[in-house]
Amino acid sequence: MSERKVIDARGSFCPGPLMELIAALKLMQVGDEVEILSTDQGTAKDVPEWAAKVGHETVDSGEKDDHWFVVVRKAK
Amino acid sequence: MTTPPLYIILSSLDRDKMQLASMIASVGAVSDRAVHIFVSMGAIKAFDKTLSGNERYGDSPMNAVFCERNAPDPIEMFTQGKMLGDMTLWACSMVLDVLEWGEDRLVEGLFDGQMGLTKFLSDAESGQLLTF
């Protein structure tokens, strides 16, 4: 059964949220998902761009209250 | 198509340049792209293991605000990029020679060794070269 992990990277400057996401994905199984929360607006575009480049899947993204969120599914 | 490697020559101790170089290097290395860094001139002093935190870096237009806001430390970003991605760091053999430093003077676990400029430039012909 796949797992979803939430990483609260609010307050972390670029590229901190991306690096935290990558560190978490490395420890997860294919099919698992990571949701990253960030107050860095760049994360909302950087993370989907990174995921597409390296072959993972962005399953959701958007803005919620005072932060942005992106959900990435590990695909390989 | 494989992304060509990214080669970075770090020569300035300026915090702004060190900050941007470490961001580009770490993000590049975790994006299926090999990153190779040649550390020379004053930049080598930022990797002196006897220093810590913000005392490593030279002043720059953004230095004060980076310190005040606890911006990510460049050395930690290089370390993170190396741990999570495909990155090598090489210390300029000429600068170590002039400073009379051994590799043991540098931050532990970060460098892959010493290299001469000629070899690095030759390798860099296969990719994109940035200098800071």
N, CA and C atoms of all chains as a GROMACS GRO file, in nm:
protein
  624
    1MET      N    1   0.085  -0.119   0.000
    1MET     CA    2   0.000   0.000   0.000
    1MET      C    3   0.088   0.124   0.000
    2SER      N    4   0.054   0.220  -0.088
    2SER     CA    5   0.140   0.337  -0.099
    2SER      C    6   0.120   0.432   0.020
    3GLU      N    7   0.223   0.512   0.041
    3GLU     CA    8   0.228   0.598   0.158
    3GLU      C    9   0.233   0.744   0.112
    4ARG      N   10   0.177   0.835   0.191
    4ARG     CA   11   0.195   0.978   0.162
    4ARG      C   12   0.259   1.044   0.283
    5LYS      N   13   0.368   1.118   0.254
    5LYS     CA   14   0.439   1.187   0.361
    5LYS      C   15   0.427   1.337   0.338
    6VAL      N   16   0.404   1.412   0.443
    6VAL     CA   17   0.397   1.558   0.433
    6VAL      C   18   0.524   1.618   0.491
    7ILE      N   19   0.587   1.704   0.413
    7ILE     CA   20   0.708   1.773   0.462
    7ILE      C   21   0.678   1.921   0.473
    8ASP      N   22   0.690   1.972   0.592
    8ASP     CA   23   0.663   2.114   0.616
    8ASP      C   24   0.793   2.192   0.601
    9ALA      N   25   0.812   2.251   0.483
    9ALA     CA   26   0.934   2.327   0.457
    9ALA      C   27   0.904   2.477   0.458
   10ARG      N   28   0.795   2.514   0.523
   10ARG     CA   29   0.762   2.656   0.530
   10ARG      C   30   0.870   2.731   0.607
   11GLY      N   31   0.914   2.844   0.552
   11GLY     CA   32   1.020   2.921   0.615
   11GLY      C   33   1.158   2.888   0.560
   12SER      N   34   1.166   2.782   0.481
   12SER     CA   35   1.294   2.742   0.422
   12SER      C   36   1.313   2.813   0.288
   13PHE      N   37   1.431   2.868   0.268
   13PHE     CA   38   1.458   2.939   0.142
   13PHE      C   39   1.498   2.842   0.030
   14CYS      N   40   1.476   2.885  -0.093
   14CYS     CA   41   1.514   2.810  -0.212
   14CYS      C   42   1.663   2.780  -0.209
   15PRO      N   43   1.710   2.660  -0.244
   15PRO     CA   44   1.634   2.545  -0.291
   15PRO      C   45   1.601   2.445  -0.180
   16GLY      N   46   1.591   2.494  -0.056
   16GLY     CA   47   1.566   2.405   0.058
   16GLY      C   48   1.447   2.312   0.042
   17PRO      N   49   1.327   2.366   0.005
   17PRO     CA   50   1.212   2.277  -0.008
   17PRO      C   51   1.233   2.163  -0.110
   18LEU      N   52   1.294   2.196  -0.223
   18LEU     CA   53   1.321   2.093  -0.324
   18LEU      C   54   1.416   1.987  -0.269
   19MET      N   55   1.522   2.032  -0.201
   19MET     CA   56   1.620   1.937  -0.149
   19MET      C   57   1.558   1.847  -0.042
   20GLU      N   58   1.468   1.903   0.038
   20GLU     CA   59   1.401   1.821   0.141
   20GLU      C   60   1.310   1.717   0.076
   21LEU      N   61   1.243   1.759  -0.032
   21LEU     CA   62   1.157   1.667  -0.106
   21LEU      C   63   1.239   1.551  -0.163
   22ILE      N   64   1.352   1.584  -0.224
   22ILE     CA   65   1.436   1.482  -0.286
   22ILE      C   66   1.490   1.384  -0.181
   23ALA      N   67   1.533   1.439  -0.068
   23ALA     CA   68   1.586   1.352   0.039
   23ALA      C   69   1.477   1.255   0.085
   24ALA      N   70   1.354   1.303   0.095
   24ALA     CA   71   1.244   1.215   0.139
   24ALA      C   72   1.212   1.110   0.034
   25LEU      N   73   1.207   1.151  -0.094
   25LEU     CA   74   1.174   1.056  -0.202
   25LEU      C   75   1.273   0.942  -0.209
   26LYS      N   76   1.399   0.972  -0.181
   26LYS     CA   77   1.503   0.868  -0.189
   26LYS      C   78   1.473   0.753  -0.093
   27LEU      N   79   1.405   0.784   0.016
   27LEU     CA   80   1.380   0.682   0.117
   27LEU      C   81   1.246   0.612   0.098
   28MET      N   82   1.170   0.653  -0.006
   28MET     CA   83   1.036   0.598  -0.025
   28MET      C   84   1.032   0.497  -0.140
   29GLN      N   85   0.919   0.429  -0.150
   29GLN     CA   86   0.900   0.326  -0.253
   29GLN      C   87   0.829   0.386  -0.375
   30VAL      N   88   0.847   0.321  -0.489
   30VAL     CA   89   0.775   0.364  -0.610
   30VAL      C   90   0.624   0.359  -0.582
   31GLY      N   91   0.554   0.467  -0.617
   31GLY     CA   92   0.411   0.476  -0.591
   31GLY      C   93   0.379   0.561  -0.469
   32ASP      N   94   0.477   0.578  -0.380
   32ASP     CA   95   0.457   0.663  -0.262
   32ASP      C   96   0.452   0.810  -0.304
   33GLU      N   97   0.390   0.892  -0.220
   33GLU     CA   98   0.378   1.034  -0.252
   33GLU      C   99   0.434   1.121  -0.140
   34VAL      N  100   0.489   1.235  -0.181
   34VAL     CA  101   0.537   1.334  -0.085
   34VAL      C  102   0.466   1.466  -0.114
   35GLU      N  103   0.411   1.525  -0.009
   35GLU     CA  104   0.352   1.658  -0.022
   35GLU      C  105   0.446   1.756   0.046
   36ILE      N  106   0.492   1.855  -0.030
   36ILE     CA  107   0.583   1.955   0.024
   36ILE      C  108   0.507   2.086   0.044
   37LEU      N  109   0.521   2.143   0.164
   37LEU     CA  110   0.459   2.272   0.194
   37LEU      C  111   0.570   2.376   0.196
   38SER      N  112   0.547   2.489   0.128
   38SER     CA  113   0.654   2.588   0.118
   38SER      C  114   0.598   2.730   0.114
   39THR      N  115   0.673   2.820   0.176
   39THR     CA  116   0.638   2.963   0.166
   39THR      C  117   0.720   3.030   0.057
   40ASP      N  118   0.805   2.954  -0.009
   40ASP     CA  119   0.883   3.005  -0.122
   40ASP      C  120   0.799   2.986  -0.249
   41GLN      N  121   0.754   3.096  -0.309
   41GLN     CA  122   0.664   3.087  -0.424
   41GLN      C  123   0.726   3.010  -0.540
   42GLY      N  124   0.858   3.018  -0.553
   42GLY     CA  125   0.927   2.949  -0.662
   42GLY      C  126   0.906   2.799  -0.658
   43THR      N  127   0.885   2.745  -0.538
   43THR     CA  128   0.865   2.600  -0.522
   43THR      C  129   0.749   2.550  -0.608
   44ALA      N  130   0.644   2.632  -0.620
   44ALA     CA  131   0.524   2.590  -0.693
   44ALA      C  132   0.554   2.558  -0.840
   45LYS      N  133   0.654   2.622  -0.896
   45LYS     CA  134   0.693   2.591  -1.035
   45LYS      C  135   0.818   2.504  -1.041
   46ASP      N  136   0.910   2.526  -0.945
   46ASP     CA  137   1.036   2.450  -0.949
   46ASP      C  138   1.015   2.300  -0.929
   47VAL      N  139   0.931   2.264  -0.833
   47VAL     CA  140   0.916   2.121  -0.802
   47VAL      C  141   0.851   2.044  -0.918
   48PRO      N  142   0.740   2.093  -0.977
   48PRO     CA  143   0.686   2.020  -1.094
   48PRO      C  144   0.786   2.012  -1.210
   49GLU      N  145   0.863   2.117  -1.230
   49GLU     CA  146   0.965   2.117  -1.336
   49GLU      C  147   1.070   2.010  -1.309
   50TRP      N  148   1.116   2.005  -1.184
   50TRP     CA  149   1.215   1.904  -1.146
   50TRP      C  150   1.157   1.763  -1.163
   51ALA      N  151   1.034   1.744  -1.115
   51ALA     CA  152   0.973   1.611  -1.122
   51ALA      C  153   0.962   1.564  -1.267
   52ALA      N  154   0.918   1.654  -1.356
   52ALA     CA  155   0.905   1.617  -1.497
   52ALA      C  156   1.040   1.582  -1.557
   53LYS      N  157   1.143   1.656  -1.517
   53LYS     CA  158   1.276   1.632  -1.575
   53LYS      C  159   1.334   1.497  -1.534
   54VAL      N  160   1.315   1.462  -1.408
   54VAL     CA  161   1.379   1.338  -1.361
   54VAL      C  162   1.287   1.217  -1.366
   55GLY      N  163   1.159   1.237  -1.408
   55GLY     CA  164   1.072   1.122  -1.430
   55GLY      C  165   0.978   1.086  -1.318
   56HIS      N  166   0.947   1.180  -1.230
   56HIS     CA  167   0.844   1.157  -1.129
   56HIS      C  168   0.716   1.229  -1.174
   57GLU      N  169   0.609   1.210  -1.094
   57GLU     CA  170   0.480   1.264  -1.138
   57GLU      C  171   0.426   1.365  -1.035
   58THR      N  172   0.388   1.483  -1.085
   58THR     CA  173   0.322   1.579  -0.997
   58THR      C  174   0.173   1.549  -1.001
   59VAL      N  175   0.115   1.515  -0.884
   59VAL     CA  176  -0.026   1.476  -0.883
   59VAL      C  177  -0.117   1.588  -0.835
   60ASP      N  178  -0.061   1.688  -0.770
   60ASP     CA  179  -0.144   1.800  -0.724
   60ASP      C  180  -0.053   1.916  -0.688
   61SER      N  181  -0.104   2.036  -0.701
   61SER     CA  182  -0.028   2.154  -0.657
   61SER      C  183  -0.124   2.270  -0.645
   62GLY      N  184  -0.087   2.368  -0.567
   62GLY     CA  185  -0.172   2.485  -0.552
   62GLY      C  186  -0.130   2.572  -0.436
   63GLU      N  187  -0.217   2.668  -0.404
   63GLU     CA  188  -0.191   2.762  -0.296
   63GLU      C  189  -0.295   2.740  -0.188
   64LYS      N  190  -0.252   2.740  -0.064
   64LYS     CA  191  -0.345   2.718   0.048
   64LYS      C  192  -0.306   2.815   0.159
   65ASP      N  193  -0.398   2.902   0.196
   65ASP     CA  194  -0.371   3.003   0.301
   65ASP      C  195  -0.241   3.080   0.269
   66ASP      N  196  -0.139   3.061   0.355
   66ASP     CA  197  -0.017   3.140   0.341
   66ASP      C  198   0.097   3.064   0.275
   67HIS      N  199   0.067   2.952   0.210
   67HIS     CA  200   0.178   2.874   0.152
   67HIS      C  201   0.134   2.802   0.024
   68TRP      N  202   0.231   2.742  -0.042
   68TRP     CA  203   0.207   2.662  -0.162
   68TRP      C  204   0.231   2.516  -0.128
   69PHE      N  205   0.166   2.427  -0.201
   69PHE     CA  206   0.189   2.284  -0.180
   69PHE      C  207   0.203   2.215  -0.315
   70VAL      N  208   0.285   2.112  -0.318
   70VAL     CA  209   0.301   2.030  -0.437
   70VAL      C  210   0.308   1.884  -0.390
   71VAL      N  211   0.234   1.797  -0.458
   71VAL     CA  212   0.238   1.654  -0.425
   71VAL      C  213   0.305   1.580  -0.540
   72VAL      N  214   0.410   1.507  -0.508
   72VAL     CA  215   0.486   1.433  -0.609
   72VAL      C  216   0.479   1.284  -0.580
   73ARG      N  217   0.448   1.205  -0.685
   73ARG     CA  218   0.448   1.059  -0.672
   73ARG      C  219   0.578   1.003  -0.726
   74LYS      N  220   0.642   0.919  -0.648
   74LYS     CA  221   0.767   0.857  -0.692
   74LYS      C  222   0.736   0.757  -0.802
   75ALA      N  223   0.798   0.775  -0.919
   75ALA     CA  224   0.761   0.692  -1.034
   75ALA      C  225   0.872   0.597  -1.078
   76LYS      N  226   0.986   0.602  -1.014
   76LYS     CA  227   1.095   0.512  -1.056
   76LYS      C  228   1.187   0.483  -0.938
   77MET      N  229   1.772   1.223  -2.460
   77MET     CA  230   1.904   1.287  -2.474
   77MET      C  231   1.962   1.315  -2.335
   78THR      N  232   2.088   1.282  -2.316
   78THR     CA  233   2.151   1.307  -2.187
   78THR      C  234   2.191   1.453  -2.176
   79THR      N  235   2.162   1.514  -2.062
   79THR     CA  236   2.200   1.653  -2.041
   79THR      C  237   2.352   1.662  -2.025
   80PRO      N  238   2.417   1.751  -2.098
   80PRO     CA  239   2.563   1.761  -2.083
   80PRO      C  240   2.601   1.806  -1.942
   81PRO      N  241   2.718   1.764  -1.894
   81PRO     CA  242   2.758   1.800  -1.759
   81PRO      C  243   2.773   1.952  -1.743
   82LEU      N  244   2.762   1.994  -1.618
   82LEU     CA  245   2.781   2.134  -1.584
   82LEU      C  246   2.915   2.147  -1.511
   83TYR      N  247   2.999   2.236  -1.561
   83TYR     CA  248   3.130   2.260  -1.499
   83TYR      C  249   3.129   2.400  -1.438
   84ILE      N  250   3.173   2.409  -1.313
   84ILE     CA  251   3.172   2.537  -1.243
   84ILE      C  252   3.312   2.567  -1.191
   85ILE      N  253   3.361   2.687  -1.224
   85ILE     CA  254   3.486   2.733  -1.164
   85ILE      C  255   3.450   2.836  -1.058
   86LEU      N  256   3.487   2.806  -0.935
   86LEU     CA  257   3.463   2.898  -0.823
   86LEU      C  258   3.594   2.967  -0.792
   87SER      N  259   3.598   3.100  -0.805
   87SER     CA  260   3.723   3.168  -0.773
   87SER      C  261   3.705   3.282  -0.673
   88SER      N  262   3.580   3.324  -0.651
   88SER     CA  263   3.555   3.438  -0.564
   88SER      C  264   3.502   3.395  -0.428
   89LEU      N  265   3.544   3.467  -0.326
   89LEU     CA  266   3.496   3.442  -0.190
   89LEU      C  267   3.369   3.522  -0.161
   90ASP      N  268   3.332   3.610  -0.251
   90ASP     CA  269   3.212   3.692  -0.241
   90ASP      C  270   3.090   3.605  -0.208
   91ARG      N  271   3.017   3.641  -0.102
   91ARG     CA  272   2.905   3.557  -0.055
   91ARG      C  273   2.796   3.542  -0.160
   92ASP      N  274   2.765   3.650  -0.232
   92ASP     CA  275   2.660   3.641  -0.335
   92ASP      C  276   2.695   3.535  -0.439
   93LYS      N  277   2.820   3.538  -0.483
   93LYS     CA  278   2.863   3.443  -0.587
   93LYS      C  279   2.865   3.301  -0.532
   94MET      N  280   2.912   3.288  -0.408
   94MET     CA  281   2.918   3.156  -0.346
   94MET      C  282   2.776   3.100  -0.328
   95GLN      N  283   2.684   3.189  -0.289
   95GLN     CA  284   2.545   3.148  -0.268
   95GLN      C  285   2.484   3.095  -0.398
   96LEU      N  286   2.497   3.175  -0.505
   96LEU     CA  287   2.436   3.136  -0.632
   96LEU      C  288   2.503   3.010  -0.689
   97ALA      N  289   2.635   3.003  -0.678
   97ALA     CA  290   2.706   2.885  -0.729
   97ALA      C  291   2.659   2.759  -0.658
   98SER      N  292   2.641   2.768  -0.526
   98SER     CA  293   2.600   2.649  -0.451
   98SER      C  294   2.456   2.611  -0.484
   99MET      N  295   2.370   2.710  -0.512
   99MET     CA  296   2.232   2.680  -0.551
   99MET      C  297   2.230   2.610  -0.687
  100ILE      N  298   2.303   2.666  -0.783
  100ILE     CA  299   2.306   2.608  -0.917
  100ILE      C  300   2.366   2.467  -0.913
  101ALA      N  301   2.474   2.452  -0.837
  101ALA     CA  302   2.542   2.322  -0.831
  101ALA      C  303   2.453   2.216  -0.768
  102SER      N  304   2.389   2.251  -0.656
  102SER     CA  305   2.309   2.149  -0.586
  102SER      C  306   2.184   2.112  -0.665
  103VAL      N  307   2.117   2.211  -0.722
  103VAL     CA  308   1.996   2.180  -0.800
  103VAL      C  309   2.034   2.103  -0.927
  104GLY      N  310   2.141   2.144  -0.992
  104GLY     CA  311   2.187   2.072  -1.112
  104GLY      C  312   2.217   1.926  -1.082
  105ALA      N  313   2.287   1.904  -0.970
  105ALA     CA  314   2.332   1.768  -0.936
  105ALA      C  315   2.216   1.674  -0.904
  106VAL      N  316   2.104   1.730  -0.858
  106VAL     CA  317   1.989   1.643  -0.827
  106VAL      C  318   1.889   1.636  -0.943
  107SER      N  319   1.928   1.694  -1.057
  107SER     CA  320   1.837   1.698  -1.172
  107SER      C  321   1.890   1.614  -1.288
  108ASP      N  322   1.946   1.499  -1.255
  108ASP     CA  323   2.000   1.408  -1.356
  108ASP      C  324   2.107   1.474  -1.442
  109ARG      N  325   2.189   1.558  -1.380
  109ARG     CA  326   2.296   1.625  -1.452
  109ARG      C  327   2.423   1.619  -1.367
  110ALA      N  328   2.531   1.573  -1.426
  110ALA     CA  329   2.657   1.570  -1.352
  110ALA      C  330   2.710   1.712  -1.336
  111VAL      N  331   2.758   1.744  -1.216
  111VAL     CA  332   2.813   1.877  -1.188
  111VAL      C  333   2.955   1.859  -1.135
  112HIS      N  334   3.048   1.930  -1.196
  112HIS     CA  335   3.188   1.921  -1.154
  112HIS      C  336   3.237   2.061  -1.119
  113ILE      N  337   3.294   2.076  -1.001
  113ILE     CA  338   3.331   2.208  -0.950
  113ILE      C  339   3.481   2.214  -0.924
  114PHE      N  340   3.542   2.321  -0.974
  114PHE     CA  341   3.686   2.345  -0.956
  114PHE      C  342   3.698   2.467  -0.866
  115VAL      N  343   3.755   2.448  -0.747
  115VAL     CA  344   3.763   2.558  -0.650
  115VAL      C  345   3.904   2.615  -0.650
  116SER      N  346   3.914   2.744  -0.683
  116SER     CA  347   4.045   2.806  -0.697
  116SER      C  348   4.048   2.943  -0.629
  117MET      N  349   4.161   3.006  -0.634
  117MET     CA  350   4.183   3.142  -0.582
  117MET      C  351   4.118   3.161  -0.444
  118GLY      N  352   4.063   3.280  -0.419
  118GLY     CA  353   4.010   3.309  -0.286
  118GLY      C  354   3.897   3.218  -0.243
  119ALA      N  355   3.827   3.160  -0.338
  119ALA     CA  356   3.713   3.075  -0.303
  119ALA      C  357   3.754   2.956  -0.216
  120ILE      N  358   3.879   2.914  -0.228
  120ILE     CA  359   3.921   2.796  -0.150
  120ILE      C  360   3.912   2.825   0.000
  121LYS      N  361   3.924   2.955   0.035
  121LYS     CA  362   3.922   2.990   0.178
  121LYS      C  363   3.786   2.964   0.243
  122ALA      N  364   3.682   2.961   0.163
  122ALA     CA  365   3.550   2.930   0.219
  122ALA      C  366   3.542   2.783   0.263
  123PHE      N  367   3.632   2.702   0.212
  123PHE     CA  368   3.630   2.559   0.243
  123PHE      C  369   3.733   2.522   0.350
  124ASP      N  370   3.789   2.625   0.415
  124ASP     CA  371   3.886   2.603   0.524
  124ASP      C  372   3.811   2.541   0.643
  125LYS      N  373   3.850   2.422   0.681
  125LYS     CA  374   3.774   2.353   0.787
  125LYS      C  375   3.792   2.416   0.924
  126THR      N  376   3.889   2.510   0.937
  126THR     CA  377   3.907   2.574   1.067
  126THR      C  378   3.809   2.690   1.086
  127LEU      N  379   3.734   2.725   0.980
  127LEU     CA  380   3.635   2.832   0.990
  127LEU      C  381   3.495   2.770   0.998
  128SER      N  382   3.398   2.851   1.042
  128SER     CA  383   3.261   2.799   1.046
  128SER      C  384   3.161   2.910   1.016
  129GLY      N  385   3.043   2.868   0.971
  129GLY     CA  386   2.933   2.960   0.948
  129GLY      C  387   2.969   3.077   0.858
  130ASN      N  388   2.916   3.192   0.894
  130ASN     CA  389   2.930   3.309   0.806
  130ASN      C  390   3.072   3.365   0.801
  131GLU      N  391   3.160   3.325   0.892
  131GLU     CA  392   3.298   3.376   0.886
  131GLU      C  393   3.373   3.320   0.765
  132ARG      N  394   3.314   3.222   0.699
  132ARG     CA  395   3.380   3.164   0.580
  132ARG      C  396   3.381   3.259   0.460
  133TYR      N  397   3.280   3.346   0.453
  133TYR     CA  398   3.256   3.417   0.327
  133TYR      C  399   3.296   3.564   0.330
  134GLY      N  400   3.328   3.616   0.212
  134GLY     CA  401   3.362   3.757   0.200
  134GLY      C  402   3.235   3.840   0.190
  135ASP      N  403   3.252   3.970   0.212
  135ASP     CA  404   3.136   4.059   0.209
  135ASP      C  405   3.083   4.071   0.065
  136SER      N  406   2.955   4.109   0.056
  136SER     CA  407   2.891   4.123  -0.075
  136SER      C  408   2.763   4.202  -0.052
  137PRO      N  409   2.699   4.248  -0.159
  137PRO     CA  410   2.577   4.329  -0.140
  137PRO      C  411   2.469   4.260  -0.058
  138MET      N  412   2.460   4.127  -0.066
  138MET     CA  413   2.352   4.056   0.004
  138MET      C  414   2.399   3.987   0.132
  139ASN      N  415   2.525   4.000   0.164
  139ASN     CA  416   2.579   3.922   0.276
  139ASN      C  417   2.507   3.948   0.408
  140ALA      N  418   2.486   4.076   0.439
  140ALA     CA  419   2.424   4.108   0.568
  140ALA      C  420   2.284   4.047   0.580
  141VAL      N  421   2.207   4.057   0.475
  141VAL     CA  422   2.070   4.004   0.482
  141VAL      C  423   2.071   3.851   0.482
  142PHE      N  424   2.167   3.790   0.413
  142PHE     CA  425   2.178   3.644   0.417
  142PHE      C  426   2.205   3.598   0.560
  143CYS      N  427   2.293   3.670   0.629
  143CYS     CA  428   2.326   3.634   0.768
  143CYS      C  429   2.205   3.656   0.859
  144GLU      N  430   2.141   3.771   0.842
  144GLU     CA  431   2.028   3.807   0.927
  144GLU      C  432   1.911   3.710   0.910
  145ARG      N  433   1.886   3.667   0.786
  145ARG     CA  434   1.770   3.581   0.757
  145ARG      C  435   1.804   3.432   0.760
  146ASN      N  436   1.928   3.401   0.798
  146ASN     CA  437   1.971   3.260   0.800
  146ASN      C  438   1.949   3.190   0.666
  147ALA      N  439   1.995   3.253   0.561
  147ALA     CA  440   1.989   3.190   0.429
  147ALA      C  441   2.073   3.061   0.433
  148PRO      N  442   2.039   2.964   0.348
  148PRO     CA  443   2.114   2.838   0.349
  148PRO      C  444   2.263   2.862   0.333
  149ASP      N  445   2.342   2.789   0.411
  149ASP     CA  446   2.487   2.804   0.405
  149ASP      C  447   2.541   2.738   0.278
  150PRO      N  448   2.620   2.809   0.198
  150PRO     CA  449   2.670   2.750   0.072
  150PRO      C  450   2.744   2.618   0.089
  151ILE      N  451   2.827   2.609   0.193
  151ILE     CA  452   2.901   2.483   0.211
  151ILE      C  453   2.803   2.367   0.239
  152GLU      N  454   2.700   2.397   0.316
  152GLU     CA  455   2.600   2.292   0.343
  152GLU      C  456   2.524   2.254   0.216
  153MET      N  457   2.503   2.353   0.128
  153MET     CA  458   2.432   2.321   0.003
  153MET      C  459   2.519   2.235  -0.089
  154PHE      N  460   2.650   2.266  -0.094
  154PHE     CA  461   2.739   2.180  -0.173
  154PHE      C  462   2.736   2.039  -0.116
  155THR      N  463   2.740   2.029   0.016
  155THR     CA  464   2.740   1.897   0.081
  155THR      C  465   2.611   1.821   0.050
  156GLN      N  466   2.498   1.893   0.056
  156GLN     CA  467   2.369   1.831   0.027
  156GLN      C  468   2.362   1.784  -0.119
  157GLY      N  469   2.410   1.870  -0.210
  157GLY     CA  470   2.409   1.834  -0.352
  157GLY      C  471   2.494   1.711  -0.379
  158LYS      N  472   2.606   1.702  -0.310
  158LYS     CA  473   2.694   1.588  -0.330
  158LYS      C  474   2.631   1.460  -0.273
  159MET      N  475   2.561   1.476  -0.160
  159MET     CA  476   2.499   1.361  -0.096
  159MET      C  477   2.380   1.307  -0.176
  160LEU      N  478   2.302   1.399  -0.234
  160LEU     CA  479   2.178   1.359  -0.301
  160LEU      C  480   2.192   1.344  -0.451
  161GLY      N  481   2.298   1.400  -0.509
  161GLY     CA  482   2.309   1.402  -0.654
  161GLY      C  483   2.444   1.359  -0.706
  162ASP      N  484   2.473   1.401  -0.828
  162ASP     CA  485   2.595   1.364  -0.898
  162ASP      C  486   2.688   1.484  -0.903
  163MET      N  487   2.774   1.498  -0.804
  163MET     CA  488   2.860   1.616  -0.795
  163MET      C  489   3.001   1.579  -0.752
  164THR      N  490   3.100   1.640  -0.817
  164THR     CA  491   3.237   1.626  -0.771
  164THR      C  492   3.295   1.764  -0.746
  165LEU      N  493   3.382   1.774  -0.648
  165LEU     CA  494   3.453   1.899  -0.619
  165LEU      C  495   3.603   1.873  -0.625
  166TRP      N  496   3.672   1.964  -0.689
  166TRP     CA  497   3.817   1.951  -0.704
  166TRP      C  498   3.884   2.078  -0.654
  167ALA      N  499   3.986   2.061  -0.574
  167ALA     CA  500   4.062   2.176  -0.524
  167ALA      C  501   4.174   2.207  -0.623
  168CYS      N  502   4.190   2.333  -0.656
  168CYS     CA  503   4.296   2.376  -0.748
  168CYS      C  504   4.433   2.347  -0.686
  169SER      N  505   4.511   2.266  -0.754
  169SER     CA  506   4.640   2.226  -0.697
  169SER      C  507   4.735   2.344  -0.683
  170MET      N  508   4.725   2.442  -0.775
  170MET     CA  509   4.812   2.559  -0.768
  170MET      C  510   4.787   2.640  -0.642
  171VAL      N  511   4.659   2.662  -0.610
  171VAL     CA  512   4.624   2.743  -0.493
  171VAL      C  513   4.663   2.673  -0.362
  172LEU      N  514   4.641   2.542  -0.357
  172LEU     CA  515   4.684   2.469  -0.237
  172LEU      C  516   4.835   2.481  -0.220
  173ASP      N  517   4.907   2.476  -0.331
  173ASP     CA  518   5.052   2.487  -0.330
  173ASP      C  519   5.096   2.623  -0.277
  174VAL      N  520   5.034   2.729  -0.331
  174VAL     CA  521   5.070   2.866  -0.289
  174VAL      C  522   5.038   2.889  -0.141
  175LEU      N  523   4.925   2.837  -0.097
  175LEU     CA  524   4.884   2.856   0.044
  175LEU      C  525   4.956   2.760   0.139
  176GLU      N  526   5.026   2.664   0.080
  176GLU     CA  527   5.093   2.558   0.158
  176GLU      C  528   4.989   2.482   0.243
  177TRP      N  529   4.874   2.458   0.180
  177TRP     CA  530   4.768   2.379   0.244
  177TRP      C  531   4.769   2.238   0.189
  178GLY      N  532   4.744   2.141   0.276
  178GLY     CA  533   4.719   2.005   0.230
  178GLY      C  534   4.568   1.989   0.214
  179GLU      N  535   4.527   1.880   0.152
  179GLU     CA  536   4.383   1.856   0.136
  179GLU      C  537   4.315   1.841   0.273
  180ASP      N  538   4.396   1.807   0.375
  180ASP     CA  539   4.338   1.790   0.508
  180ASP      C  540   4.296   1.922   0.572
  181ARG      N  541   4.330   2.035   0.505
  181ARG     CA  542   4.286   2.165   0.556
  181ARG      C  543   4.142   2.196   0.513
  182LEU      N  544   4.093   2.120   0.417
  182LEU     CA  545   3.961   2.148   0.359
  182LEU      C  546   3.849   2.075   0.433
  183VAL      N  547   3.728   2.129   0.422
  183VAL     CA  548   3.610   2.067   0.483
  183VAL      C  549   3.607   1.918   0.449
  184GLU      N  550   3.590   1.837   0.550
  184GLU     CA  551   3.599   1.691   0.531
  184GLU      C  552   3.481   1.635   0.451
  185GLY      N  553   3.512   1.539   0.366
  185GLY     CA  554   3.409   1.464   0.294
  185GLY      C  555   3.349   1.534   0.174
  186LEU      N  556   3.406   1.650   0.138
  186LEU     CA  557   3.344   1.726   0.029
  186LEU      C  558   3.425   1.716  -0.102
  187PHE      N  559   3.556   1.716  -0.090
  187PHE     CA  560   3.640   1.717  -0.210
  187PHE      C  561   3.674   1.576  -0.257
  188ASP      N  562   3.686   1.566  -0.389
  188ASP     CA  563   3.725   1.439  -0.451
  188ASP      C  564   3.874   1.434  -0.474
  189GLY      N  565   3.944   1.544  -0.447
  189GLY     CA  566   4.089   1.548  -0.463
  189GLY      C  567   4.134   1.681  -0.518
  190GLN      N  568   4.261   1.685  -0.561
  190GLN     CA  569   4.318   1.805  -0.625
  190GLN      C  570   4.315   1.786  -0.775
  191MET      N  571   4.313   1.898  -0.847
  191MET     CA  572   4.320   1.889  -0.992
  191MET      C  573   4.388   2.015  -1.047
  192GLY      N  574   4.454   2.001  -1.160
  192GLY     CA  575   4.514   2.116  -1.227
  192GLY      C  576   4.413   2.178  -1.323
  193LEU      N  577   4.434   2.305  -1.354
  193LEU     CA  578   4.339   2.378  -1.440
  193LEU      C  579   4.330   2.317  -1.580
  194THR      N  580   4.444   2.271  -1.631
  194THR     CA  581   4.447   2.218  -1.767
  194THR      C  582   4.354   2.097  -1.782
  195LYS      N  583   4.360   2.007  -1.684
  195LYS     CA  584   4.276   1.888  -1.687
  195LYS      C  585   4.128   1.927  -1.675
  196PHE      N  586   4.098   2.022  -1.585
  196PHE     CA  587   3.958   2.061  -1.566
  196PHE      C  588   3.903   2.125  -1.693
  197LEU      N  589   3.981   2.214  -1.753
  197LEU     CA  590   3.936   2.280  -1.877
  197LEU      C  591   3.915   2.179  -1.988
  198SER      N  592   4.004   2.082  -1.994
  198SER     CA  593   3.991   1.978  -2.096
  198SER      C  594   3.861   1.899  -2.076
  199ASP      N  595   3.834   1.862  -1.950
  199ASP     CA  596   3.710   1.790  -1.920
  199ASP      C  597   3.588   1.876  -1.955
  200ALA      N  598   3.600   2.007  -1.927
  200ALA     CA  599   3.485   2.097  -1.942
  200ALA      C  600   3.444   2.118  -2.088
  201GLU      N  601   3.528   2.075  -2.180
  201GLU     CA  602   3.491   2.088  -2.322
  201GLU      C  603   3.367   2.006  -2.356
  202SER      N  604   3.336   1.908  -2.268
  202SER     CA  605   3.221   1.821  -2.297
  202SER      C  606   3.090   1.877  -2.242
  203GLY      N  607   3.095   1.992  -2.176
  203GLY     CA  608   2.972   2.043  -2.114
  203GLY      C  609   2.963   2.194  -2.117
  204GLN      N  610   2.888   2.246  -2.021
  204GLN     CA  611   2.867   2.390  -2.010
  204GLN      C  612   2.950   2.440  -1.892
  205LEU      N  613   3.022   2.551  -1.913
  205LEU     CA  614   3.111   2.603  -1.809
  205LEU      C  615   3.061   2.736  -1.755
  206LEU      N  616   3.049   2.744  -1.622
  206LEU     CA  617   3.012   2.869  -1.555
  206LEU      C  618   3.125   2.909  -1.462
  207THR      N  619   3.148   3.039  -1.449
  207THR     CA  620   3.252   3.084  -1.354
  207THR      C  621   3.193   3.183  -1.255
  208PHE      N  622   3.237   3.171  -1.132
  208PHE     CA  623   3.192   3.262  -1.025
  208PHE      C  624   3.313   3.318  -0.953
   0.00000   0.00000   0.00000
